[in-house]
């Protein structure tokens, strides 16, 4: 395997000054590119490596029969697999992001994969440099390693290598060190086997490994994928690749050819002896060639050095419309259509200039029809090596290209699985995406029926759906498919009926919506249950409590609602950390859940508060017994990581039916009693008494004042800014109602809005709010201020009002306000009503280009079907989740899930209650679109907001 002796000729030098200068020039150009456009720099560097790697593989493969360079064989056969992973790394790089989320993790994982494979290949080549290895075993091993890495990455089992904003993960850094160690070990082994290589080649390979190690170490230092360390690492990697190119590729080609020419010289005499035999064969070959030229359906033409036709076969005669005898000795322009003649002359000249065969595709008009030909033009050489003419072979591909183009367009237009089926649902054609989705091979799918993989419906129901599509010619529905590995996936099918030549069939585009479904199930769980304790949350508890209260009323049972608040829980969080506090809550939740039975219902109401609904017997003794059981469970010490936590509770109790006959009353009264227990020193319990009903009388007084507030002009509107989290620019405002009473002063909306809704006054007040907002929006427009979206809350009562669409339309007409700048916010509960009426109302509103948003999303319940069915534009994350997202994992999970669900449905997301820059940045990292809160601006009167709008041009 030793290479030839070094030549004194500088042209054959492995690494001369001009080559070094060329490398330096390329590095300088790449550096300039990196300063202006790092993504272009990265793509160029990776492309250079990929080209060289493919060249190494080609060399190793085509010389495998006669080359004894075992090092080249082992490294070369790995090159194509390294290049394959590196292609995906380049295409997944941040800024291109063709695969999955456009972040730095996926390309960094792919980087670790192909660099590990590359290091392993060099180590294996160093170990087996003196031994022959079967190519099949090498390819199988590299393919298995590539599949292993790819499988880990695709399935998410591959560890994270890069996280925003921290940068490289410990796994990535440690992996680079292992790769560097592997390259170092390969260096030592190669040095021990240096006698197998020509000295210059050996040291070039060693230098390449040194730069590989330097590149690997550089890639442990960057935080941003566009960082300087990342750039320097690519320079080292480029130099390493160039050195291995000089050391292996060039010498791997030169040495075999030198050996080949030496063998040719040795066999020259033998070849001369075969001349006569070959001459006889040439005569036979000439006869065959003449037969081929005459009978070939392809067009064949030969011209001399002056461009005159010297040979034309019958296919060309047919195209030209005259016999060859009339064309021989004449240039094409004299005997054939000018368009065809121009194409022949142009391509002949191209072949002459290139000195080799050139391929072309020509569209020409023959007898008034556009026809497409694929042609190869090649120069003909005489014995002196001079060009004596040209030849051309052309084949008509008009119909083939048309069919191929249509088919490719069909496949490329679909990012989803595409399946063609006959009228019975038997698959007749599928694309690769369908193979990936189902796990079945194409032949397996073509032997199957839709009913074989659909598991969500009975066979007769599937047949009914296909009949419905046949009638309507299209259909869209959701289903569940079982893949070959047994996994059941949620899918969405869009089916079109197509008319075949003999029979009709179905064209189905299928999209995997399993992740959307999982996100929805997660949201549904979080909307009903507490993620930390797994107890029902406040909303779910209310549903269950109302059911039990109805049963109690029917059966004449008594019960009590218990409100439990942990005393001084904040001290535990502050002193021991939120982890300890969460552990305490989790343990208390489990203890309370252990007490649950058909007569006892427990839930987590909020951070450190629990509620319970218990069935009790008449008398104080039964109440005391139940409370003692709860206190015994809660007050017992909790041990977490060696810390013994002890807490006390303040408990409020309201009895059914004595203290209330509905959940709302019982809950309010128990809450009042709990605060009384806290006021009395905590670590005790209090039962609600009638003296606590002063709030009820206050409500009646407030209702009386509210009835005349509109006529007394006591209402006003404030506007709170809504900003884009992409550029922090003002894009809208929410109109917020304010009530200033001459005696009570400023009354909180939390006090009077529920009363207005219960009394029905909200309809009249809401119409006033909408009219004022539209008037103000029109005034801002006439003043030349930048247009923004104005958001108005609609209560469920307003939305259910039969003439809401006509009222909104009338107000828009009266005020002249453009509906495109109006956004109406609905609560989740609205969507769960009469679906037909809700859909009709929203459609009538959308007719005026009004945007529709779901307010306080996450606190109620909305199925994905509702969001798909109704023309909703935006989801608004409730401020309770936003304010606690940095301290409460449950809230953070809800926020993340809502954003992912919204974007999967092409909806915008706005977060309310943003009070800190940290919250804003966190939301931006989660790809939340918009935000609203005190951090961006408090609600202000119209005059102050006008001043804010006037500053927008300066801000822009």
Order of alpha helices (4+ residues) and beta strands (2+ residues): alpha-alpha-alpha-alpha-alpha-beta-beta-alpha-alpha-alpha-alpha-alpha-alpha-beta-beta-alpha-alpha-alpha-alpha-beta-beta-beta-alpha-beta-beta-alpha-alpha-alpha-alpha-beta-beta-beta-alpha-alpha-beta-alpha-alpha-beta-beta-alpha-beta-beta-beta-alpha-beta-alpha-beta-beta-beta-alpha-alpha-beta-alpha-alpha-beta-alpha-alpha-beta-alpha-beta-alpha-alpha-beta-alpha-beta-beta-alpha-alpha
